[in-house]
Amino acid sequence: GESVGLHLPTLSVQEGDNSIINCAYSNSASDYFIWYKQESGKGPQFIIDIRSNMDKRQGQRVTVLLNKTVKHLSLQIAATQPGDSAVYFCAEKELGGSEKLVFGKGMKLTVNP
Amino acid sequence: EPEVTQTPSHQVTQMGQEVILRCVPISNHLYFYWYRQILGQKVEFLVSFYNNEISEKSEIFDDQFSVERPDGSNFTLKIRSTKLEDSAMYFCASSEGLAGGVFFGPGTRLTVL
């Protein structure tokens, strides 16, 4: 995808393993967070979101954890599949403040069969 | 499942020319956005649009750029007098409200020669 660059962090896992992708966000006032998946040549695809009044939220095969104390967000993918290979971004927003999403740099996940 | 669509998928233009990028947001969404991603860099916010007017714009979104919702379905980004550094992926996005998920289109790759 367009986000792949020379300095993009990379995580390589075996099919069936669990993956954990981490994100440190910058604005302590951010209170809404989204994880996106971006495959090569495609737009960011919404995976899961979480508000700051929660510290954990689960979806289908994915779990997002939020630690506001250290401004850290993680995305856990259970039983990773080759189709999960993509670049993953976290994005933050300050509800009631700016309307924009602020994106992190992204991490490239490669799933080996 | 409803999705954001964008046309064209790839636009090549000469420096100094004007381009119009088109988007059809998700039909019941009220907030519309343009973001861009220069190759190898983060996704960055350009502008948000609500109730037929710009509600927020970034410092990137100068007089060279304009947005319009010409009818009930289309949302366009016009870039006047394109420059080489305008080459990027341009993503349209929409959301139902400010506090919910933001859904992105597949993007238009703009190449300025």
Interface residues (C-beta under 8 A of the other chain):
Chain A: E2 S3 V4 G5 L6 Y32 I34 Y36 K42 G43 P44 Q45 F46 D49 R51 F89 A91 L95 S98 E99 K100 L101 V102 F103 G104 K105 G106
Chain B: V4 Q6 Y31 Y33 Y35 Q37 I38 L39 G40 Q41 K42 V43 E44 F45 S48 S55 E56 S58 A88 M89 F91 L98 A99 G100 G101 V102 F103 F104 G105 P106 G107 R109
